[in-house]
């Protein structure tokens, strides 16, 4: 069973009461874009989160209600006057390309589009303060008046040797989260003189654009190794990580697009080198990139061969107990890094004093939810097993490996989705009775997890009828 991608959801909670006002919204993105073209208004795409659990351990007299300044009547009137609104969930497939291209991973998200579907401004997060939204509206309207990316592209294409227009285009793309600027930075670097690569800002600008790891821009940036070393020593760690991720992502995407295995190896090697002295981490990074490439270009033979070695070597040569201990340490380190202790925590004494105030109590808290399960050993083994099933292979050697990985994922975390994966693999191997029992366990697990069982039950019927 496939798992959702990792997402960061930022929101604010306010505990009070009130009647929510509704915005005038379009029925679909297509309809909103058509209205935008006719009315000459930009589109406001509101993308809500799903499945956020309610806070626990709250005082008994505090009523939980997710409120937002977006529900303020003045804000609603301003939005209805200036924008065409389409409100949806982050699982909406019609907005997938928009979220992907503009690197939108924080929700609820507010994405502003031109009629041609071009993103020109974005923001995220809830707040009880209507000022957040009045500022958001003003900023979006100002951005709408600026040159569009399509206009900047036209100007660049008219004179590709003009780095001033090229910088404007790259900056505009980065501003809305478009990080794949590798082709553009190649042209930018080619327009520079050799002495320009002794300039710290020029080299940093090239690296931030995510050049191909085997491209001229990257090679030219490294002609002054002292500057590059200085960048990786002095720039904030978040910026350094972003640079490396952009280089890897852009190189691998281009490799897959053109089925260029040499470029894929270059991107994977760069990923490995970012781990410096951590050999195991580097090898894992390398193989993850290569497997992604083989999967994307549908080179099933190479994928199965490489994955077999990789998952056996990196996930099956360590006991389940050891894995659990490692993951506890990783979670603790992650928490320390991403959830630093606040300087102004709301103490029990403060909460008790708030409870004594007559009238309703409003308590505002910033909450960030990370779904990091996709990086766990159990989840990675489950995904590997499912991927082997998805390839359609009937090779018993490969299916046996997938079965072993699947059983280990269940040993680490016995959830419905993992049992579903195992049931499919057992069915493919011809173990029908065991597949039926395993799928029945998956259904029972889903019920205890309070998740939908419709799909699991449908798969069970197919297993029993031997039509899966």
N, C-alpha and C positions, 0 to 999 in steps of 0.2 A: 504494500500500500504506500502510495506517495505521501510525502509530508510537506507541510507548508514551508515556504522559505522563511529564513530568519528576518524579523522585522523589529524595528524600534518604534514603540508607540508612546508618544508623550502627551499627557493630558493633565488637566487640573480638575479637582473635584471640589464642589461646594455643597455643603449640607444645609439645605433650607427648603423652602417650598415656593411654588409659583406656577402659573399657567404658561406653558410654552406657546410662543407665536410661531407661525409657519411662514416660510418664504414661498414666493411663487416659483415653482420649479418646472422644468421641462421633463417630458416623459423619457427622453433618451438623449445621449450625447449627440447623435445625428440631428435630432430635432433642435437641440440647443444651438448647434453650429449654424443651422439653416436660419434660425431666428436671429442669430448674431449678425449674419450677413445682411439680412433684410433691415434690421433695426439699427445697424451700425453701432452695436454695443458689444463689448467683449463678453466672453463666457466666464463665469465663476464656477469652477468644478469643485464641489465639496465632497471629499472622500472620507467617509467615516470608518472607524475601526469596528471590528467584530469580536465578540467573545471576551470582552474585558471583565474579569471577575469583580464582584462587589467587594469593597473593603470589609475587613473583619476586625474584631476586637475593638469596636467603637463603643463609646458610652451608650447606655441603653436608651437615653432620651434623645439621641441624635438620629434624625431621619435622613437617610441617604437619598440624594437626588442629584443627578448629573446636570448641573446648570451651566449656562454659558452666556457671556455678554452678547453672543450672536443672536440671542433671543430678545434682546432689547428692541423695542418698537422703532426707535430712531435709527438703529443699525439696519433693521429689516427694511425700512422705507428707503434708506440710502442705497442698499443693495438692489432692491427692486427697481429703483430709478436708473441705476447706472450699469447694471449687468443682467445678462441672461443666465439663470442659475440651473445647473444640473447637479442634483445631490444623489450620491450613490455610495456603495461599499467598496472597500479595497479589493474585493474578490471579483469585481465587475470586469469581465474579459474585454469589453469595448474600450477600457481605459488603460489596458496593460501596456501598450506601446508608449503612451504618454508617461506613465509612471517609470517605465524602464529608461526611456531616453533622457528624462530629466532627473534621474537618480532619486526619485521620491520614495523615501523609506520611513518617514515619520508621519504619524497620523494622530488625530484627524488632520487632513491636508487641505489647503486652500490653493487651488491651481488656477491661474488666470490665463485664458487662451484667446488668441485672435481667431477670426472666422476661418482661417486656413489651418487651424489646429495647432498653431505655434504657441508654445508657452512663453509668456513675457514677464511673469512674476509668480512667486509662490511663497507660501508660509505654512506653518503648522501649529497645532496645539490649541487647547481650550483655555479660556480664562473667564472668570466671572466679571472682569472689568471690561465694560463696553469700549473703553479707550483703545484697547488692543485692536478692535475691529474698525473703529473709525480711522485709526492710523493705517491699518491694513488697506482700507478702501482708498484713502488718499494716496498711499504709496503705489497702489496698483494703477490708479488713474493716471498718475504721473508717468509711470513706466509705460503705459499704453500709448502715451504721446511721443515717446522716444522712438528712434529708428528701429524698425523690425529687423529680426535676424535675416529674413529673406532680402530686405533692402540692402543690408550690409554685405550679404553674399553677392548681390548684383554688383555692388561697388568693387568688391575684391576681384571678382571675375573680369571686370573691365581693366584692371591694372594689378596683376598678381605680384609685381615687383614693389608695390607700395606697402611697406611694412606698417605704416600708420593705419591704413584701412584694415589691414590684416589683424592688427592688435585689437582694434575696435570689435571686429567680428569674433575673435577668440574670447575676449572679455565678456561680450554679450552672451555667448553660449555658456561660459562658465557661470555667469550670474544666475542662470536658470537651471543649473545643475548638469549641463551637457559636458561631460568630462572627456569624451572621445574627440580630442582635437589633434590627433597624431598626424594626420595628413596636412593639416594647416600649419603645424609647427615645423614640418619638413620644409615647406615653402619659406617660412619665416627664417629658419636657419640658413637656407640657401641664399637668402637675400643679404645676410650679414657678411661683413668682412672678417678675416681671420682674427684681427685684433679685437673684434667685438666679443670674442669668447673669453677674453680676460676680464670681462665685466661681470661681477657677481650677479647683478639683477638680470642680465641677459640669460646667463646659464640657469638661474633659478626659474625664470619664466619658461624656458624650454622644458625643464624637467617637470614643472607643474602641469604642463599641457599633456603629459603622458605620452612621450615619443615612443615609437617602436624600439624595442631593445636591440634590434639589428638594423635600425635605420640610420641615415646620415645625421639627423638632428641629434640623436643620442651620442653618436661617435664624435661629432663636433663639440658637443657640450663637454665631453671627457678629454678634450685636448688640453685643458687646464685642470689637471687632477687635483691640484691644491684647492681650487674653488669648489669643486664637487665635494671633496672631503670636508671642507669648511661648512658647506650646506648641510651635510649629514651629521655634523657635530653641533651646529649652532641653532638650526631651525627647530621649532617645536616638534615634539614627537608625532603629534597628530598630522602635521604637514608632511613629515618624512614618510609616514605610513601611507598617506594619501598619494604621494608621489609614486611610491613603489606599486601600490595597488593599481593606479592608473596606467603605469607602464605595462604591467602584467596583463591587465584586462584588455587594453587596446591592442597589444601585440597578439594575444590569443584570439581575440575577435577577428582581427584581420587574417590570421592564419586559417581560421575555420571558414571564413567567407570565401577565401580563394583556394581552400584545400592545400595549403602550403605547409607541409610537414616540417620543413627546415625552419620556418618562422615559428612554428609551434615549439620546436625544440629550443629555439632562442628564448622564447617567452618563459618556458618551463625552467630553463637554466638560470634565467634572471631571478625567478621566484626562489629557486634553491639557494642562490647566492645571497639573498636578503637575510638568510638565517645565519650567515657568517660561520661561527664555530659550532653551531648546533647541527651536527651532521644528520641526526635522525629527523629533526624538524625540516631540514632542507630537502632531504630525500622524499619526505611525505609531501611537501609543497610541490616538488617536481612532478611526482606521480599523479597528484590530484589534477594538475594542469594538463598533463598528457592524456589522462583518462577523459577529462572534459573534452579535449580536442577529438579523440577517437569517437566518443559518443556523439558529438555534434556533427561530425562529417559522416557518421554512420559506418565507420570502419569496424564492424562487429568482431572480425577475427582478431585484429590487434587489440581491441578493447578487452575481450575475454582473456586473452593471453596475458596482457599487462596487469589487469585487475586481479587475476588469480594469484600472481606472484605478490602483488602489492598488499592485498588484504590478508593473505596468509602470513606475510612477513611482518606487517605492522600492527595487526589486530589479533592474531591468533597465537602468537608466541608469548602471551602473557595471560596469567590467570584472571578469572572474573573478579576475584577479591582484590587483586592488585589494581585492576582497572577502576574499581569503585573507589579505592583509596586515592588514585591519581585524580579522578574526577572531583572528589571532595576538595583536594588542594587547588585544582584549577578554578573551581567555583569560588573558593575563598579569595584567591588572587584576583579573579574577575570582579568580585564585589568591592574589594579594596580599591581597585583601579577606577571603576565606573560609578560607585556609590560612596563618595567621600562623606565623612561625618559632617553634617551641617553645623554652622557656627551658631545657629539660632533654632535649636530643636524645640518643639512644643512639649514641655515637660508635663508630667502627671499633675503637678501642682497648678500649672497654668490651665490645663484642661478642666480641673476641678473648679477653678475660679470662674471659668467661662460658663460652667454649668449652673452657677449660682446667679448669673445675670438674668433678670426678668425678660420674658419674651423669647423669641426664637434665637437659637445659637447658630452662628455661621462659622464654619471651620474650613479654611482653604488649605489644600495640601498639593504639592507638586509630586506627581507620580510618574515614573518611567518604567515601562514593562518591556523586558527583553525575552524573546523566545529563542533561547540558545540551544534548544534540544537538537537542532540539526547538526550541531558540532559534536555531539556526544558519541562515544564509542558505539553504544547500542543503536543509535539512529543511523550512523554511517554504515554499520554492518547490515542493518535492515535495508537501507537504500541500495547497498551493493547487491544484496540477494535479490531484491525486487528488480534491479536493473538486469541481472542475468536472466530472470524470468521474462522480462519485457523483450529481450533480444529475440525470443522465440527459439532459443537453442534447445535441442533435444539430446545434446551430448551429456551422457550420464556423469562424466567426470566433472564437467562444469556445474551441472545441477547438484551434484553431491557437495561440492564446495559451497554453493549457495545455501543448501540445506543446513550445513554446519554453521555458516555465518548467521543464518536466521535463528537457529537454536541458541547460539551464543547471545544474540540480541535479546531474545526472550529471557534468558538466564539473567541478563543484566537489568532488563526492564520489561516485565511481563504485561504488555498492554495489547489492546485489541488489534491495532494495526499490524503489529509484529506477528501475531498469530495468523492474521489474514495472509500475510506474505508467505509464511511457512505452509499454510494450506494450499496455496497456489502451486508452490514448488513441489510439494508431495503429489499433488494431482498430476503435474507434468511428468513426474517420475513413474506414475502408474500405481501409486499407493492410495487408492481411492478411499478405502475405509478409514485410514489414518487421516487423510485430507478432510473427510467429513467430520470426524471427531475434533480436529484442530479448528475447523471453521466454526463449529458449534461453541467451542471455547471462546473464539474471537467474539461471537455474538454475546455470550454471557459477560465477557469482559467489558464490551461496549455498554451494556446495560448498567453495569456497576459504575462505569465511568460517566454515565448519563449522556452518552452520545448517540447519534442516529445509528440504527441497525438495518435500515432499509437496504442499503447497498450490500452489506454483509450477508443478509438473508437471501438476496437475489443471487449472489455468488454461490451460496450453499445449494440452492436449487439446481444451478447449473452443474455443480460438482456431482450431485446425486444423479442427475440425468445424463452425466458424462458429455455435456455440451459446452463446457468451459473453454 
